[in-house]
């Protein structure tokens, strides 16, 4: 996929176009779109995330079939990325709270954007594996173990 294809695909074009329209219309345009952007957004997001969770749950066996490397990668990569995020946070001197947010973002698997990007850029990739890795392994790991560990590391590094 070339840069032109990536920058002008439907999703990116829609996003850039909506930003330009927002800049041109300002506050009055925002008020007219409020029912779509604020009122119904969270409901639609909940349904989308629920659907993604159901897909991951139905296909978790595919990850087990893919082998230990895939399962290990789902846990080791977030830790490595969080460590890099914590190091960068300390280097640039941001607060502990912001460092935690940055570490969590670095450790996340981009649970919403990556499945769509993978489907577009690598159509032969098995969605059962990458969706289940992100939602059934990396996400729970980060919530249950990762965030408390990252916070403890940040407290110790900032002390």
Buried (B, 14 or more C-beta within 10 A) or exposed (E): EEEEEEEEBEEEEEEEEEEEEBEEEEEEEEEEEEEEEEEEEEEEEEEEEEEBBEBBEEBBEBBEEBEEEBBEBBBEBBBEBBBBBBBBBBEEEBEBEEBBBBBBEBBBBEBEEBBEBBEBEEEEEBBBBBBBBBBBBBBEBBEEEBBEBBBEBBEEEEE
